């Protein structure tokens, strides 16, 4: 294996990918749209179904918690039924549960159905990452950039579409997700060739045993803490933005929130594709992760101080998207390269742990705001990021494989689900 800097794909190589890669990336974009579609309608759901902000934010918690738990088992499933069938199963479940959410009249029922949605999301997202890495040309980093670009575009378009549909009804984004994922399902069926199953399936306990690897365990913990901050921003911010607008006598409905998070998602996409690779090249992977987390923590301090300013909140949220894009790409690349574990196993373990962090934040932010005040969730997120920085910095000796000078033979096992 070349160093992690094998990293930067050759000029033009990033876009010259096999058909299978584009099929998965297209479906991944639509899958990630499903996350942001719901964000602009959280205040509307809270009002229409007489739910507290904490209850509305449980739509993220149930989804992320079930996604995180199921992530540990996705490599076990995909190496038995194959990557293509796993992707199709995941997308199919999302279609069903998203449609059921749109048909529901009770917030608690929607919270439960979002858990079923999370099962489908877990099967798809973890398998998509390892499939793109296995199939893409231009090295591991080029594949990860494509994956993060799909994430960024999905997160950008999702809130905008959610806002447009949410102006019609809070049910619209749920039905919109179902339709879009059905299109993604067709794309996988038509465009993705059948991928052979690996000769040796992954054992059900392997993703859990992978946490014995110190480097992956630390990266997973850092990702959990980082995702706590990520979803403190994504799930909680619609409420202080809505309150700040109301204080200024402005109407700030689903469409306006959609535009704010569209800007946030564009920032995620641009920084993950264009900024992250350049920062990694200039400051190393480790330096980029530490430096960006410091800036992200400062952004939360800014949000806490500006929590009653509509303009300040919008600036802080969109700027946070820049940090998120860089960290998504950098931490994912680190998790894929820090060990010699099979990448499907590393992906399942890392993804499972980090999604649990998002689940905790989506529920806790509302409770903290109710108990302490509107700025409190942002202060907590800033402190959590400081802890993540300290953990990562203290564990730095474990990450010798991430240094630019590291050169060794590639040792990716044959058990890649997308081979």
C-alpha positions as CSV (number, residue, x, y, z in Angstrom):
1,X,0.0,0.0,0.0
2,X,1.2,3.4,-0.7
3,X,1.0,6.1,1.9
4,X,-2.3,7.5,2.7
5,X,-1.3,10.2,0.3
6,X,-1.6,7.6,-2.5
7,X,-4.2,9.4,-1.8
8,X,-4.6,12.1,-4.3
9,X,-6.1,10.8,-7.5
10,X,-4.4,11.7,-10.7
11,X,-5.8,14.7,-12.7
12,X,-9.0,13.6,-14.2
13,X,-8.9,10.3,-12.5
14,X,-11.5,11.2,-9.9
15,X,-14.2,11.4,-12.6
16,X,-13.1,8.5,-14.6
17,X,-14.8,5.7,-12.7
18,X,-16.4,2.4,-13.6
19,X,-20.2,2.4,-14.1
20,X,-20.6,0.5,-10.8
21,X,-19.1,3.3,-8.8
22,X,-21.5,5.9,-10.3
23,X,-24.5,3.7,-9.7
24,X,-23.6,3.4,-6.0
25,X,-22.7,7.1,-5.7
26,X,-26.0,8.1,-7.2
27,X,-28.0,5.9,-4.8
28,X,-25.8,7.2,-1.9
29,X,-26.6,10.8,-2.8
30,X,-30.3,10.0,-2.7
31,X,-29.9,8.1,0.6
32,X,-28.2,11.0,2.3
33,X,-30.9,13.3,1.0
34,X,-33.2,11.4,3.3
35,X,-31.3,12.7,6.3
36,X,-31.6,16.4,5.4
37,X,-35.2,16.1,4.0
38,X,-36.6,15.9,7.5
39,X,-34.6,18.7,9.0
40,X,-36.6,21.7,7.8
41,X,-39.9,20.2,9.0
42,X,-38.9,19.5,12.6
43,X,-40.6,22.7,13.9
44,X,-43.6,22.0,11.7
45,X,-43.9,18.4,13.0
46,X,-43.5,19.7,16.5
47,X,-46.4,22.2,15.9
48,X,-48.7,19.9,13.8
49,X,-48.5,16.9,16.0
50,X,-48.3,18.8,19.3
51,X,-44.8,17.4,20.1
52,X,-42.1,19.0,22.1
53,X,-38.8,19.9,20.3
54,X,-37.2,17.0,22.2
55,X,-39.8,14.6,20.8
56,X,-39.4,15.9,17.3
57,X,-35.6,15.5,17.6
58,X,-36.2,11.9,18.5
59,X,-36.9,11.4,14.8
60,X,-33.1,11.7,14.5
61,X,-32.4,9.7,17.6
62,X,-34.3,6.5,16.7
63,X,-33.0,6.7,13.2
64,X,-29.4,7.2,14.1
65,X,-29.4,4.7,17.1
66,X,-30.8,1.8,15.0
67,X,-28.5,2.7,12.1
68,X,-25.5,2.6,14.5
69,X,-26.4,-0.7,16.0
70,X,-27.2,-2.3,12.7
71,X,-23.9,-1.1,11.1
72,X,-22.1,-3.7,13.2
73,X,-23.9,-6.4,11.3
74,X,-23.8,-5.1,7.7
75,X,-20.5,-6.7,6.7
76,X,-21.9,-10.1,8.0
77,X,-25.0,-9.6,5.8
78,X,-23.2,-8.3,2.7
79,X,-20.6,-11.0,2.6
80,X,-23.3,-13.7,2.6
81,X,-25.9,-12.3,0.2
82,X,-23.5,-10.1,-1.8
83,X,-23.1,-6.3,-2.0
84,X,-25.7,-5.7,-4.6
85,X,-28.5,-7.5,-2.8
86,X,-27.5,-5.8,0.5
87,X,-27.7,-2.4,-1.2
88,X,-31.1,-3.3,-2.7
89,X,-32.5,-4.6,0.6
90,X,-31.4,-1.5,2.4
91,X,-32.9,0.9,-0.2
92,X,-36.1,-1.2,-0.2
93,X,-36.5,-0.9,3.6
94,X,-36.0,2.9,3.4
95,X,-38.7,3.2,0.7
96,X,-41.2,1.3,2.9
97,X,-40.6,3.0,6.2
98,X,-40.4,6.5,4.7
99,X,-43.8,6.0,3.1
100,X,-45.2,4.7,6.3
101,X,-43.9,7.8,8.2
102,X,-45.7,10.0,5.7
103,X,-49.0,8.0,6.3
104,X,-48.7,8.3,10.1
105,X,-50.6,10.7,12.4
106,X,-48.7,10.2,15.6
107,X,-45.3,11.4,16.4
108,X,-44.4,8.3,18.5
109,X,-45.3,6.1,15.6
110,X,-43.1,8.1,13.3
111,X,-40.2,7.8,15.8
112,X,-40.6,4.0,15.7
113,X,-40.9,3.9,12.0
114,X,-37.7,6.0,11.7
115,X,-36.0,3.1,13.5
116,X,-37.0,0.8,10.7
117,X,-35.7,3.4,8.2
118,X,-32.4,3.2,10.1
119,X,-32.1,-0.5,9.5
120,X,-32.3,0.1,5.7
121,X,-30.0,3.0,6.0
122,X,-27.4,1.0,7.8
123,X,-27.4,-1.8,5.3
124,X,-27.0,0.7,2.4
125,X,-24.5,3.2,3.8
126,X,-21.9,0.9,5.2
127,X,-22.0,-1.4,2.2
128,X,-21.9,1.6,-0.2
129,X,-18.7,2.9,1.3
130,X,-16.8,-0.4,1.0
131,X,-18.2,-1.1,-2.5
132,X,-17.0,2.3,-3.8
133,X,-13.6,1.8,-2.2
134,X,-13.3,-1.6,-3.8
135,X,-14.5,-0.6,-7.2
136,X,-13.1,3.0,-7.7
137,X,-10.0,3.9,-9.6
138,X,-7.6,6.5,-8.3
139,X,-6.8,5.0,-4.9
140,X,-8.6,4.8,-1.6
141,X,-8.7,8.6,-1.0
142,X,-10.2,9.2,-4.4
143,X,-13.0,6.7,-3.6
144,X,-13.6,8.3,-0.2
145,X,-13.8,11.8,-1.8
146,X,-16.5,10.4,-4.2
147,X,-18.4,9.0,-1.2
148,X,-18.2,12.2,0.8
149,X,-19.2,14.2,-2.3
150,X,-22.3,12.0,-2.5
151,X,-22.9,12.7,1.2
152,X,-22.4,16.4,0.7
153,X,-24.6,16.7,-2.3
154,X,-27.3,14.7,-0.7
155,X,-27.2,16.7,2.5
156,X,-27.3,19.9,0.4
157,X,-30.2,19.0,-1.8
158,X,-32.2,17.1,0.9
159,X,-33.1,20.2,3.1
160,X,-34.0,22.3,0.0
161,X,-36.3,19.6,-1.3
162,X,-37.6,19.0,2.2
163,X,-38.3,22.7,2.6
164,X,-40.2,22.8,-0.8
165,X,-42.2,19.8,0.0
166,X,-42.7,20.9,3.6
167,X,-44.4,24.0,2.5
168,X,-47.1,21.8,1.1
169,X,-47.3,19.5,4.1
170,X,-44.9,18.1,6.8
171,X,-45.7,14.7,5.2
172,X,-44.3,15.7,1.8
173,X,-40.6,15.1,2.7
174,X,-41.3,11.6,3.8
175,X,-43.1,10.7,0.6
176,X,-40.4,12.5,-1.3
177,X,-37.8,10.3,0.3
178,X,-39.7,7.2,-0.6
179,X,-40.0,8.2,-4.3
180,X,-36.3,9.2,-4.5
181,X,-35.1,6.0,-2.9
182,X,-37.3,4.0,-5.3
183,X,-35.4,5.7,-8.1
184,X,-32.2,4.8,-6.5
185,X,-33.3,1.2,-6.2
186,X,-34.0,1.1,-9.9
187,X,-30.6,2.7,-10.6
188,X,-28.8,-0.1,-8.5
189,X,-30.8,-2.8,-10.3
190,X,-30.0,-1.5,-13.8
191,X,-26.6,0.1,-13.5
192,X,-24.8,-2.0,-10.9
193,X,-23.5,-5.4,-12.2
194,X,-23.7,-8.5,-10.0
195,X,-20.8,-8.5,-7.6
196,X,-19.5,-11.9,-6.5
197,X,-19.6,-12.8,-2.9
198,X,-16.2,-13.1,-1.2
199,X,-14.7,-16.6,-0.6
200,X,-14.8,-16.1,3.2
201,X,-17.8,-14.4,4.8
202,X,-17.2,-12.0,7.6
203,X,-18.1,-13.5,11.0
204,X,-20.9,-11.8,13.0
205,X,-18.5,-10.9,15.8
206,X,-15.7,-9.5,13.7
207,X,-16.8,-5.8,13.8
208,X,-17.0,-6.0,17.6
209,X,-13.6,-7.8,17.8
210,X,-12.2,-5.0,15.6
211,X,-12.6,-2.6,18.5
212,X,-9.6,-4.5,20.1
213,X,-7.5,-2.7,17.6
214,X,-6.3,0.4,19.5
215,X,-6.1,2.6,16.5
216,X,-9.6,1.8,15.3
217,X,-11.0,2.0,18.8
218,X,-9.6,5.5,19.3
219,X,-10.8,6.7,15.9
220,X,-14.2,5.3,16.6
221,X,-14.4,7.1,19.9
222,X,-13.3,10.3,18.3
223,X,-15.9,9.9,15.6
224,X,-18.6,9.3,18.2
225,X,-17.7,12.5,19.9
226,X,-17.4,14.4,16.6
227,X,-20.8,13.0,15.5
228,X,-22.3,14.3,18.7
229,X,-21.3,17.8,17.6
230,X,-22.4,17.1,14.0
231,X,-25.9,16.3,15.0
232,X,-26.1,18.9,17.7
233,X,-25.7,21.3,14.8
234,X,-28.0,19.5,12.3
235,X,-30.9,18.3,14.6
236,X,-31.0,21.2,17.1
237,X,-30.3,24.3,15.0
238,X,-33.7,24.5,13.3
239,X,-35.3,25.4,16.6
240,X,-33.1,28.4,17.7
241,X,-33.2,29.6,14.1
242,X,-37.0,29.5,14.1
243,X,-37.1,31.2,17.5
244,X,-34.7,33.9,16.4
245,X,-36.7,34.7,13.3
246,X,-39.9,34.8,15.4
247,X,-38.3,37.3,17.8
248,X,-37.6,39.5,14.8
249,X,-41.1,39.3,13.6
250,X,-40.1,37.2,10.5
251,X,-41.8,34.1,9.1
252,X,-39.2,31.3,8.9
253,X,-41.0,28.2,7.6
254,X,-39.8,24.9,6.2
255,X,-38.7,26.5,2.9
256,X,-36.5,29.2,4.6
257,X,-35.0,26.5,6.8
258,X,-34.4,24.4,3.7
259,X,-32.4,27.2,2.1
260,X,-30.3,27.6,5.2
261,X,-29.4,23.9,5.3
262,X,-29.0,23.8,1.6
263,X,-26.2,26.3,2.1
264,X,-24.9,24.2,4.9
265,X,-24.9,21.1,2.7
266,X,-23.2,22.9,-0.2
267,X,-20.5,23.8,2.2
268,X,-20.1,20.2,3.3
269,X,-19.9,19.0,-0.3
270,X,-17.4,21.6,-1.5
271,X,-15.1,21.3,1.5
272,X,-15.1,17.5,1.4
273,X,-14.2,17.4,-2.3
274,X,-11.9,20.4,-2.8
275,X,-10.7,21.6,0.6
276,X,-10.0,18.5,2.5
277,X,-7.5,16.9,0.0
278,X,-5.5,20.1,-0.2
279,X,-5.4,20.5,3.6
280,X,-4.3,16.9,4.0
281,X,-1.6,17.4,1.4
282,X,-0.4,20.6,3.1
283,X,-0.7,19.7,6.8
284,X,-1.0,15.9,6.8
285,X,-4.0,13.8,7.7
286,X,-3.5,14.0,11.4
287,X,-2.8,17.8,11.4
288,X,-5.9,18.4,9.3
289,X,-8.1,16.5,11.7
290,X,-6.8,18.2,14.8
291,X,-6.8,21.7,13.3
292,X,-10.3,21.4,11.8
293,X,-11.8,20.1,15.1
294,X,-10.3,23.1,16.9
295,X,-12.0,25.5,14.4
296,X,-15.3,23.5,14.6
297,X,-15.2,23.9,18.4
298,X,-14.8,27.6,18.0
299,X,-17.7,27.7,15.6
300,X,-19.9,26.2,18.4
301,X,-18.7,28.9,20.7
302,X,-19.8,31.5,18.1
303,X,-23.2,29.8,17.8
304,X,-23.7,29.8,21.6
305,X,-22.9,33.5,21.8
306,X,-25.1,34.4,18.7
307,X,-28.0,32.1,19.6
308,X,-30.5,35.0,19.5
309,X,-29.2,36.4,16.3
310,X,-30.8,35.0,13.1
311,X,-27.9,36.2,10.9
312,X,-25.3,34.9,13.4
313,X,-27.0,31.5,13.6
314,X,-27.1,31.2,9.8
315,X,-23.4,32.1,9.4
316,X,-22.4,29.7,12.1
317,X,-24.5,26.8,10.7
318,X,-23.1,27.3,7.1
319,X,-19.5,27.7,8.3
320,X,-20.0,24.5,10.4
321,X,-20.7,22.8,7.1
322,X,-17.2,23.6,5.9
323,X,-15.7,22.0,9.0
324,X,-18.0,18.9,8.7
325,X,-17.0,18.3,5.1
326,X,-13.3,18.3,5.9
327,X,-13.7,16.1,9.0
328,X,-16.0,13.6,7.3
329,X,-13.4,13.0,4.6
330,X,-10.4,13.1,6.9
331,X,-11.8,10.8,9.6
332,X,-13.2,8.3,7.1
333,X,-9.9,8.2,5.3
334,X,-8.1,7.7,8.7
335,X,-10.4,4.8,9.7
336,X,-9.9,3.0,6.3
337,X,-6.1,3.4,6.5
338,X,-5.1,3.3,10.2
339,X,-5.2,-0.5,10.5
340,X,-4.7,-3.6,8.3
341,X,-8.3,-4.8,9.1
342,X,-10.5,-5.8,6.2
343,X,-12.2,-2.6,5.0
344,X,-15.7,-3.9,5.3
345,X,-15.1,-4.7,8.9
346,X,-13.4,-1.4,9.6
347,X,-16.3,0.4,7.9
348,X,-18.9,-1.4,9.9
349,X,-17.2,-0.9,13.2
350,X,-16.3,2.8,12.7
351,X,-19.7,3.7,11.2
352,X,-21.6,1.8,13.9
353,X,-19.9,3.6,16.8
354,X,-20.0,7.1,15.2
355,X,-23.8,6.9,14.5
356,X,-24.5,6.2,18.1
357,X,-22.9,9.6,18.9
358,X,-25.3,11.3,16.6
359,X,-28.2,9.5,18.2
360,X,-27.2,10.7,21.7
361,X,-26.8,14.3,20.6
362,X,-30.2,14.4,18.7
363,X,-32.0,13.5,21.9
364,X,-29.8,15.2,24.5
365,X,-29.7,18.6,22.8
366,X,-33.4,19.2,23.2
367,X,-33.3,18.1,26.8
368,X,-30.3,20.4,27.6
369,X,-31.9,23.4,25.9
370,X,-35.2,22.8,27.9
371,X,-33.3,22.5,31.2
372,X,-30.6,25.1,30.8
373,X,-31.3,27.4,27.9
374,X,-31.0,27.8,24.2
375,X,-27.2,28.3,24.1
376,X,-26.4,25.3,26.2
377,X,-26.4,22.5,23.5
378,X,-23.8,24.5,21.5
379,X,-21.6,24.9,24.6
380,X,-21.8,21.2,25.3
381,X,-20.9,20.4,21.7
382,X,-17.8,22.7,22.0
383,X,-16.7,20.9,25.1
384,X,-17.3,17.5,23.5
385,X,-15.1,18.5,20.6
386,X,-12.3,19.6,23.0
387,X,-12.4,16.1,24.6
388,X,-12.2,14.6,21.1
389,X,-9.2,16.7,20.3
390,X,-7.5,15.6,23.5
391,X,-8.2,11.9,22.9
392,X,-6.9,12.1,19.3
393,X,-3.8,14.0,20.2
394,X,-2.9,11.7,23.1
395,X,-3.4,8.6,20.9
396,X,-1.3,10.0,18.1
397,X,1.5,7.4,18.4
398,X,-1.1,4.7,17.4
399,X,-1.5,6.3,14.0
400,X,1.9,5.6,12.4
401,X,0.1,4.2,9.3
402,X,-1.4,7.7,8.7
403,X,1.9,9.5,8.4
404,X,2.8,10.6,4.8
405,X,6.1,8.7,4.9
406,X,4.4,5.4,5.7
407,X,5.0,3.0,2.8
408,X,4.1,-0.7,2.8
409,X,2.6,-3.4,0.6
410,X,-1.2,-3.2,0.4
411,X,-2.8,-6.0,2.5
412,X,-6.5,-5.7,1.8
413,X,-8.0,-9.2,2.3
414,X,-9.9,-10.9,-0.5
415,X,-13.1,-10.7,1.6
416,X,-14.1,-7.3,0.2
417,X,-17.9,-7.5,-0.4
418,X,-17.7,-5.5,-3.6
419,X,-15.1,-7.6,-5.3
